[in-house]
Amino acid sequence: MAEREFDNYLARSGATLEGSRYAAWLAVTPRGHGFPAYYAICENRSFRDKDVAEAAAAKALADMTGLEPDGTPIFPEDYTGFDD
């Protein structure tokens, strides 16, 4: 799991087992009061290995350019999450 701090939010990355595959996600939690919002990352990818899914989520967290005022992640234009 990786973390990035923003003025009003803390963003974390991770992976969760869904059936026989892992899904990569970001969780954005407001500082102070509130519940985290979860965002699926690399939805067009399928991960058999948790470490690979976590690495993809951590890369997406690092690639974010910031957060919207409501905490929604912002990515560069045409960002796909794929290296190729």
N, C-alpha and C positions, 0 to 999 in steps of 0.2 A: 504494500500500500504506500502511495506517495501522497504528500500534502502540499498545498499552496495556500498562503494566507493572502487575503484581500482586505480592503478597508472594513467592509461590513459582513464578510463571509469567510468561511474556511472551506476549501474544496479538497476532497479526497478521491483517490482512485482505488479500484479494486476489481475483483471478479467473483462471480457467483455461479455455482453449478445449476444448470437448467437441463434436466434430463441427463443425457450422457455427454453434454458439452458445457463449456463455460462461456458466460457472457461477461463482457467488460463493461464497467459503469463508472460514472462520476457521481459523487454525492456532494451537494452544496448546502452547507448549514449556515444559517444566519448567526452572527455573533449576538449574544444576549439571549433573546427569546425566539422560539420558533422551531420548526421541525425541518429535517433535511429534505431536499428535493433530489430525486435520483434521475439520472440521465443515462440511457443506453448509449454506449460508444462502440463504433465499428460494428454496427448492426448487420452489415453485409458480410461479416466474417464469422467463421466458426472455429472455436478453439477446443482442441482435445486436451490440452495441457493447461492447468491453472496458472503456472508461471508465465506462459506465453500470453495468456489473456491479461494477467496483471501487468505485464510489460507493455502491452498495447494500450491499456488504460492509463498507465503512468506517462507514456509518450503523448497521448492525447491531452492529458493534464498539462504537460510541459508546453505543448503546441498552442494552447489556448492563448488568445491575445488579451483576454480579460473577461469581465462579467457584465451583463446588462444590469441596470439598477435593481431589477427583481431577482438577480442571482443566476439568470440563464447564461450558460457558457457561450463565449464568442470565439469562433475559430476563423482563421484566414479564409478569404474567398476561395471557393473551389477545393476546400480541404476535404480529403477523403479518409485520412487515417492510414492509407496504404503508402508504403515506401516506394513502390514501383510505378 
